[in-house]
């Protein structure tokens, strides 16, 4: 069993988003796994850009890692600039997700 997690935050639902942010932050902070990667995808990107509570929770994650958001989605939803200003890295993530899974990261999708 792998000791690496790939946390994909894709939900547009605030409660689920905060749950994912909380788990990822604590996994990094407390070293629950050998490695944790965090990607933002889909509706979560707009939620993060618009919701100050979600931004507050994300700021705690940013103390441990700079997550990457999907450039295609963020550009399409016109939130790339806002996400960048919050400290999010913007890149195309499709191949990145595939590569992490091939490297043994267990995907956790919130």
N, C-alpha and C positions, 0 to 999 in steps of 0.2 A: 504494500500500500504506500502510496506517495505521501510525502510530508510537505507537499507544496499545494497551495490553493490559488485558484484564479477566481477572484471575486468580480462578477459582472453585475453592475448596478444598471438595470434597464427599466425598472418600474417607474410609472408616473404617479404612483400612489405614495403619498408622503410617509405614512406609517411604515410601509415596507422599505422605503428608501432609507429611512433613519435606522431601521433594524440592520440593514446591510452595511451602512456606514459604521454603526456601532460595532458590529462583529469584526469588520475589517480593521478598524482602529485598534480594538482590543487584541486581535490576533497579532498585529504588528507590535504593539506596545508590550505585550506579555510574552511574545515569542512562542505562541501556541503552535506554530508551524515553522519548518525550516525556512520557508519563503512564502510570501503572499504578494501577489500582483493584483492591482485594482484597475479595472477598466470601466468607464462610463459609456453608456450606449442607449440609444433610443429615447423614449420619453423622459428618462431620468435627466438627460442633458438640459432639457427645457425647464424641468422642475428645479434643478439646481440653479439655473440662471435667474429664475423668478422668485424663489421662495427663500426668505431670509433665515427661517428656522433650519432649513436643509443646509443652507450655506454655513450656518453656525456649527452644525454637526460635521460637515465636510472639513471645516477649518481644523478640527481636531485630528482628522485623518492626515491632513497636509503636513502636520508636525512630523509624521513618520514616513510619508511617501508622497511623491507627486504623481497622482493618477493620470491616466491618458483617456481622453474622450475621442469618440469617432468623428473624424473630420467631415465625412460625408453627411452624417446626421446633423452635426452642429452647424455646418455651412447651410444645409437645407433649411434648418429652423432659425437661421440667422442669430445664433447664440455663441458663435466661436469667439468673438471679441470679448463678450462678457465672461465666458469660461476662462479664457486666457487671463483676464484681469483678476480672477479669483485664484489663479495659480495652477490651473489645469493645463496639461500638455495636450495639444491637438494633433492627432495623426490618424491615418487610415488604420483601422484595427482588425479587419477581417483576417488577414494573413497572420497577424499577431496572435489572435485567439487560436487559430489552428496550430501555430508553432508552440504556444504554451501547452496545449493539450498533448501534442506529440512529445513534449519534454516531460510529461508526467504530472502536470498541474491538474488537480481535480477542480473542475468548474463548479462554482457556487453562484447561482443566478438569483438575484433579488429584484 
